[in-house]
Amino acid sequence: MSFDSLGLSKPILQAVSNQGYSKPSPIQEKAIPAILQGRDVMAAAQTGTGKTAGFTLPILEKLSQGQRAGSNQVRALILTPTRELAAQVGENVKTYGKHLALRSEVVFGGVKINPQMRRLLGGIDILVATPGRLLDLYQQNAVKFDRLEVLVLDEADRMLDMGFINDIRKILKVLPENRQNLMFSATFSAEIKLLANNIVNNPIEISVSPQNSTAKKVKQWLHPVDKKQKPALLAHLIVEHDWKQVLIFSRTKHGANKVARYLESHGINAAAIHGNKSQGARTRVLAEFKAGKIRALVATDIAARGLDIEQLPQVVNLDLPQVAADYVHRIGRTGRAGASGQAISLVSADEIKLLEDIEYLIQKHIEREYVSGFEPSHELPASRAIRPLKPKKPKKNKKFADDNASQGSGSNQSKIAAKTKQQRKPHQKSQKQRPLAQGSETTKKTSQKPKQKKAKLNNPAKETFIWERKVKKVKK
């Protein structure tokens, strides 16, 4: 199948052809016709298979045939978890829509908001945004969604991992109900499907690869090494194999800076990119790495899904990620669009649990290779046998469930209120009884001054004592 058979117009086909693509990827082949038909879509595919073009091309096609956006209005909204991914998607929109009379814009935090507000004044056909900055713009009346036609959640699972669920809820509340919803991600966990049930309407589910699988053309192996020897081994591998361009993942920001300085001290042009860097610095470093001016780029997981570098030959995991799924997204930076790549991990003995979690997730053992001169003094234990994957049950989000219940019918609301009231009764504070004074049988009066009642005593010894006193008084 070719792009010509997908129902795209000539200007878009020309832009695709200029990028050197003639055949759509499996995810594009299935998603583009469904989106052009106006259906809601949930699409899952491994990183590097063309997910971004899978929703960018049909959105451009649909918007090219409609009315232009009015003042401060947005026709299509694409939400991404990171600034780098937002910039990447925005670049795709401009590349494939360069022959169309459509306006697009990218907004994210870390930069001044006023220039973004000015660019939104004339209306935007396609807006790519991170959730936090989008809410800031909406609260300042810089963007309106009255005429929104399409909503895209890109890398929805990453948004949940990064804690954007509350921002997403706030955004959904201000969007019109009549819209097309698209969810694209490398993985669709049970939690994502639970969220999707409240967003998409009768969606077409598309999956072109097993969940959490890695690209077949990416060769994976690991080098057992002591933790303190990792920077030295990394420098040795770069020089020994003459790597011209390598992306290195560190677990922490401090570790990324430290490794970048170590490589620089050994004559390897390197730089670090992470959340503490300003947006200008991150953009500049990434551009220099793509241009080949920087040989080694050390990044944290915040960049794992926002870096799109053509023909990136190798990725190195200096530290294994705490979340096994991040391993899939890390090595997905290489071997993109059918190209081959290498993924090397430097693993110390204390990371065996993380390694076993990764091997369980990808359902295979990662090959081990020792490097002469860097044999570990603390041996990496053998991995345990791989168990079959078990489907995870979604965690119920109580607050999200309460929000959905509040949107129900009046009868349902009354039932919920009655049930809540009934549940609260046992928790009402009971009036405490004042202890009986000697020879007294009265209790504390309530504020409504009810008739006094004799206190009920459950202690048999006390009841016998009071009864004996009464008998003595009668005899006297």
Residue, then its C-alpha position, 0 to 999 in steps of 0.5 A: m500500500s502507498f500513501d496515495s491510497l489513504g485518501l490524502s490530498k496532493p499537497i500533503l502527499q508532496a510533503v511526504s514524498n519530500q521526506g523520502y517516504s513512499k509507503p506508510s508504516p503499519i500504524q499509519e496504514k491503519a490509523i489514517p483512514a480511521i481518523l479521516q472517517g471521523r472515528d475516535v482512535m486508541a493506537a499503540a505501537q512501539t517507539g519509532t514506528g511513525k505514530t506522530a505522522g499517523f495522526t498528523l497527516p489525517i488532521l492536516e487533511k481534515l483541517s485543510q477542508g474546513q474554516r480557518a480558526g478565529s481569534n484566539q481559537v484552536r481547531a486541533l489540540i495536541l497534548t504532549p508530556t514534555r517540551e522536547l516531544a512538543a517541539q518534535v510534534g510541532e516540527n512534524v506538523k510544519t513539515y507535512g503542512k508546509h504546502l497548506a494554508l494552516r497555522s500551527e504553534v507550539v507552547f510549553g513552559g520554561v520560556k516567557i508566556n507573553p510572546q506565546m499569547r501574542r502568537l495565539l491572538g490571530g487563531i491557531d489551526i493546530l496547537v501543540a502544548t504541554p498541559g501546564r502551560l496550556l492551562d496558564l494560557y487558558q486562565q489568561n484568556a489567551v486561548k479558546f476551545d469553542r470551535l475545537e474539532v480534534l483532541v490528541l493525547d500523545e504519549a498518554d501513559r507518560m503523562l500519567d507517569m509524570g503526574f499530569i492527570n489532574d491537569i488533563r482533567k481540568i483541560l477536559k472540563v473546558l473542551p466542547e463535548n462534540r469533538q474527535n478524540l485520538m490517543f496515541s502511545a507506545t504502550f497502553s496500560a490498564e490505567i490508560k484504558l481506564l482513563a480512555n473510557n472517560i474520553v473516547n467514544n466507541p473508539i477503534e483500537i489499533s495495536v501493531s506490536p505487542q505491548n512493551s516490545t522492543a524494535k526487532k532491528v535493535k541489538q541489545w546487550l549488557h556489560p557487567v561492570d562495577k558501579k564506580q567503573k561505569p564512566a571509565l567503561l563508557a569512555h572506553l567504548i566510545v573511543e574503542h568503537d569510534w562512536k560518532q553519535v551516542l545517546i546516554f541515559s542517566r537516572t539522575k540529573h546530577g549523574a548526567n552532569k557528572v558523566a558529561r564532565y568526565l567525558e569532556s575531561h577525556g577528550i570526548n565532546a559531550a553535554a547533558i540535557h535534563g529538567n534543570k536546564s533552561q529551555g534555551a539551553r536544552t534546545r541548543v544542545l539538542a540541535e548541536f547533537k543532531a548536527g554532529k557537533i556534540r558526540a555524546l549526549v547524556a540525558t535523563d528520562i524526561a528526554a526519553r520520548g522527546l528525542d527524534i534523531e534520524q539514524l541514531p546508531q546507539v543508545v547506552n543505559l549508564d543506569l537502568p531505569q527504575v520503571a521497566a517500561d522506560y527501558v523500552h522508550r529509551i532504546g526506542r530512540t535508535g532503530r527508528a523507522g525500520a533502521s538498525g540500532q544498538a542498545i548497550s546497558l552498563v549493569s552493576a550487581d546492585e541493579i539485578k532487580l531492575l534488570e530482572d524487571i526489564e527482562y520480565l517486561i520484554q520477555k527475554h534475557i539480555e545477552r551479557e558481554y564482559v569487557s577486558g580490563f573492566e571485569p566486575s569485582h562484585e559479580l552480577p548475579a544470574s537472572r531468574a527464569i522469565r515468568p509469563l506476563k500477567p495482565k495488570k488490573p487497573k487501579k481505581n482512581k477514587k477522585f476520577a470516579d467521584d467526578n464521573a458520578s457527579q456528572g450522572s443523572g439526578s436520580n443517581q445523584s440522589k442515590i449517591a447522596a442517600k448512601t453517603k448520608q447513611q454511611r456517615k451515621p455511624h461516624q457521628k459523635s455520640q454524647k459522652q456520659r458524665p461519670l456517676a457521682q457517689g449516690s447519684e444516678t442522673t446523667k448529663k442533660t442534653s442541649q434540648k433538655p430531655k427528660q432525665k433517665k437513669a443511667k444504664l450500668n453494665n457493671p454487675a458489681k456496681e449495680t449490686f452495690i447501688w441496690e444494697r444501698k437502696v435496701k438499707k435506706v428502705k429498712k431505715 
